[in-house]
Amino acid sequence: MMLLWLYLAAVSLALFALMGIDKAAAKNRCRRIPERTLLALAVLGGSPGGLAGMLAFRHKTRKPAFALGFPAILICQIAVGILIACQG
């Protein structure tokens, strides 16, 4: 169970950092991180970090895939976690 929490924290932290890096790249007109990469990391467990990064860096807040997607993914992941915990 501890490994799962460490994994989720690592993916979340990575996505938070990538949101900041992508925001900086957007400002400097540099090569960007593909949106599918950011969304994939959210699906893989990084949705809390993605949501926090979106709010902290004010990045991708107007894109529905992110403004609605990150919270929706997080809600689904919480629901799955609750279902798994209740099965035990």
N, C-alpha and C positions, 0 to 999 in steps of 0.2 A: 504494500500500500504506500509506503514511503517513497518507493521508486516512482510510482505514478504521480505523486505530488511534486517530486523533483522534476520529472519530465514536463508536467504541465507548467511549472514555474519557468523552466528553461525555454520552452516554446513561446510562452507569453512574453518573457523578457526579450527574446529574439525578435518577435513581431513588433514590440514596442520600439526597439532600436531601429528596425527597418523602416518603420513609419517615420521616424525622425530623419533617417538617412534619405529617404525618398523625398521628404519635404525639402531638405537642403538641396538635393539634386534638382528639384523643380525650380527652386529660387535661382539656382546658378545655371539653369538650362543645360544640365548634364544628363548623362544616360540615366534613365529611371528604372526602378524595380517594377517588373510586370505586375499588373493588378491581380492576375491569376495566382501569382506567387504569394501575395499578401493574403488573398482569400483562402488559399490552400492551407497556409499556416494557421489561419483562424479555425478552419475546420479540423485541423490536426490538434487542436487544444489551445491555441494561442489567442482565442477571442478576447479574454480579459485584457491582455496586453495590446491587442489591436484597437480595442475600444478606448483604452486609456491613451494610447498614442494618437489616435484620431482627435481626441479632445485636447490633449496636452499640446500637440503641434498644430492644431487647427488644420488638419490635413485630411482630405477626401470627405469632408463633412457634407458637401453638396451632392455627392454621388450616391444615388439610392442603394447601389450594391454594397456600399460601406455603411452609410448612415442607417440603413435598415438591416443590412446583412449582418454586421457584427453583433448588434443586440439580439437578432433572431437566432444566430448561431449560438450565442452564449446561453440564451433561454433554453434552447434545445439540449445543449450539453448539460445544463443544470438539471433539466427534467430527466434525462437519461441517468445522470448520477443518482438522483433521488430514487428512481425506479430500481436501479441496481442495489442501492443501499437497503431498500425496503424488502428486496427478495431474500436477503441474508437472514 
